[in-house]
Amino acid sequence: MKKTSLQFLQAHTNMTSVIGELVPGLFGSAANFNGDTTPYSLFVETVEQVPIAISITDKKAKILYVNEEFSKVTGYKPEDILGENESVLSDKRTPRAVYYDLWHTIRSKKVWRGTLCNRHKSGHRYIADLTIAPMLNEQGVISHYIGMHRDITQAHEADKRVINQKLLIESVINSSPIAMVVIDDEDKVILDNHNYKALVSDLDKGEPAAYFLHLLREEMGGLWMELQTNEQGFNNREFRIEGKAGRRARWFSCAGNWFKENEVHADAFFDNVSKQYLILTITDISRQRRQMEELHIQTLKTVMSEDERVRSIRETLLGAIHQIHMPMNQIRAAEQILKHKCEAQNAGLLQILQQIQHSGEEAIATMQNCIPEILQTAVIPVNINQILHEVLLLNDQRIWGNGIDVHWQPLAELPSILGSENRLRVLFHQLLDNAIDAVCASDTGEQRIKITTDADADLLYVSIEDTGPGIPMEKRSKVFEPFYTTRVLGGHKAGMGLVMAKEIVNQHHGFIDIDPSYDQGCRFKISFPLHRQELGRLG
């Protein structure tokens, strides 16, 4: 093969000058084809044995020389291809524009590098990574072209498969109805889908992955590191996210799985270094949660209605007992006076007073026996935001029916407190009920209720303010007293609401007060300690 190519090259050109053009000054002025110099032999053997297909053509692309690798790549032996035009390798699938660029470049005495679709002697196509360089004579005129190319079909197919796999994965991920994201061990997002991108603007929490990772680590604690180390996944981690101003809260369920991937950079070539990634899925379950919430609210309405009925009975009976005690105290005082005088003419009256006293005590005892008990409830971690949200839903008909503008501004990551859900629900239901009544009774024109939550290192704060007529300063110390009310003629309630509210706050070791600095209506400020001992059970 070598002999055939070299003989053809010698027969059709001056071999020494061609080689001199390839490597000027290699052989010196005395170099010639018949010389058996070591540089010449070494050069020929190098070109012949190099694992790159090499061909030399004249200016019209007639092939004058090919090496052994050329025959391996193309399938053409020297006797098949020598003297033929290089175009014999071309396939019509290569666009004309590519060949135009090729010839325009090399005729401009520049090196062209590119990719062609060539045809093997057997007929099958292959992808050729090609470099063509013009060879210039001493006058700087192009005399020949040297081409070098490799069959990169397998590499091209492998690259295409990787790209197709990536596109397939991206297509599957993007078609998923849930948000998906791949995160590296530095919490950086490597891959995400359209639904995940939508969360960036929807949640307004910065990078959603970082936000949910923070929530997951906070909630799972040491379990997070254990699962990550063992590459075990997690499922159904649910979080309630407060929405933007004027938007409803949303619920999300998170699931994740860790996996490792071998690094591809040069530093990891011999060490087989791997890197860990997390596939995190974030599912919006707000619709399901709202359906559950609606059922929950209906149940709460039933429970609250029954609770309100029981408390109404208690309030009525306690009010009646309170009213009976006033004349009973007067009768008792009169009885003591008559006993002290010891006058015979008062004996009958004294007996009547004693009978009235006895009957009154029996009546009070009977009413006390009729007072229904309030069942005790367990003390558990309570999300005050959730309680307030439920109370708002319980009162939504009154709120919207009266055209009240509610400003709900909860702290997004409010810590839980230990307490009784039922008792706290009654507390805030009473305060909101009072606020609605106050706003409806106002003649200022603005009907607004604002509810906020906040927290610091020690306390959790709740503020409920309204634009009602407010409570006069001289009466603020009395509103927490039994049977005192600011409503005209006592209204239809016995004035035990704020007494009950204060009692519930006290049971939770908290404080309730009326903000003296607020002059646009009334603002109740409630605070609860975040760190305290168990409360046991609350009634």
Stockholm file with secondary structure:
# STOCKHOLM 1.0

chainA/1-539         MKKTSLQFLQAHTNMTSVIGELVPGLFGSAANFNGDTTPYSLFVETVEQVPIAISITDKKAKILYVNEEFSKVTGYKPEDILGENESVLSDKRTPRAVYYDLWHTIRSKKVWRGTLCNRHKSGHRYIADLTIAPMLNEQGVISHYIGMHRDITQAHEADKRVINQKLLIESVINSSPIAMVVIDDEDKVILDNHNYKALVSDLDKGEPAAYFLHLLREEMGGLWMELQTNEQGFNNREFRIEGKAGRRARWFSCAGNWFKENEVHADAFFDNVSKQYLILTITDISRQRRQMEELHIQTLKTVMSEDERVRSIRETLLGAIHQIHMPMNQIRAAEQILKHKCEAQNAGLLQILQQIQHSGEEAIATMQNCIPEILQTAVIPVNINQILHEVLLLNDQRIWGNGIDVHWQPLAELPSILGSENRLRVLFHQLLDNAIDAVCASDTGEQRIKITTDADADLLYVSIEDTGPGIPMEKRSKVFEPFYTTRVLGGHKAGMGLVMAKEIVNQHHGFIDIDPSYDQGCRFKISFPLHRQELGRLG
#=GR chainA/1-539 SS CHHHHHHHHHHHSCHHHHHHHHSTTSSCTTCCTTCCCHHHHHHHHHHHHSSSEEEEECTTCBEEEECHHHHHHHCCCHHHHTTSBGGGGBCTTSCHHHHHHHHHHHHTTCCEEEEEEEECTTSCEEEEEEEEEEEECTTSCEEEEEEEEEECHHHHHHHHHHHHHHHHHHHHHHHSSSEEEEEETTSCEEEECHHHHHHHHHHCSSSHHHHHHHHHHHHHTHHHHHHHHTTCCEEEEEEEECCSTTSCCEEEEEEEEEEEEECCSGGGTTTTCEEEEEEEEEEECHHHHHHHHHHHHHHHHHHHHHHHHHHHHHHHHHHHHHHHHHHHHHHHHHHHHHHHHTCGGGHHHHHHHHHHHHHHHHHHHHHHHHSCCCCCEECEEECHHHHHHHHHHHTHHHHHHTTCEEEEECCTTCCCEEECHHHHHHHHHHHHHHHHHHHHHCCSSCCEEEEEEEECSSEEEEEEEECSSCCCGGGTTTTTSTTCCCSGGGTTSCSCHHHHHHHHHHHTTCEEEECTTCCSSEEEEEEEESSCCCCCEEC
#=GC SS_cons         CHHHHHHHHHHHSCHHHHHHHHSTTSSCTTCCTTCCCHHHHHHHHHHHHSSSEEEEECTTCBEEEECHHHHHHHCCCHHHHTTSBGGGGBCTTSCHHHHHHHHHHHHTTCCEEEEEEEECTTSCEEEEEEEEEEEECTTSCEEEEEEEEEECHHHHHHHHHHHHHHHHHHHHHHHSSSEEEEEETTSCEEEECHHHHHHHHHHCSSSHHHHHHHHHHHHHTHHHHHHHHTTCCEEEEEEEECCSTTSCCEEEEEEEEEEEEECCSGGGTTTTCEEEEEEEEEEECHHHHHHHHHHHHHHHHHHHHHHHHHHHHHHHHHHHHHHHHHHHHHHHHHHHHHHHHTCGGGHHHHHHHHHHHHHHHHHHHHHHHHSCCCCCEECEEECHHHHHHHHHHHTHHHHHHTTCEEEEECCTTCCCEEECHHHHHHHHHHHHHHHHHHHHHCCSSCCEEEEEEEECSSEEEEEEEECSSCCCGGGTTTTTSTTCCCSGGGTTSCSCHHHHHHHHHHHTTCEEEECTTCCSSEEEEEEEESSCCCCCEEC
//
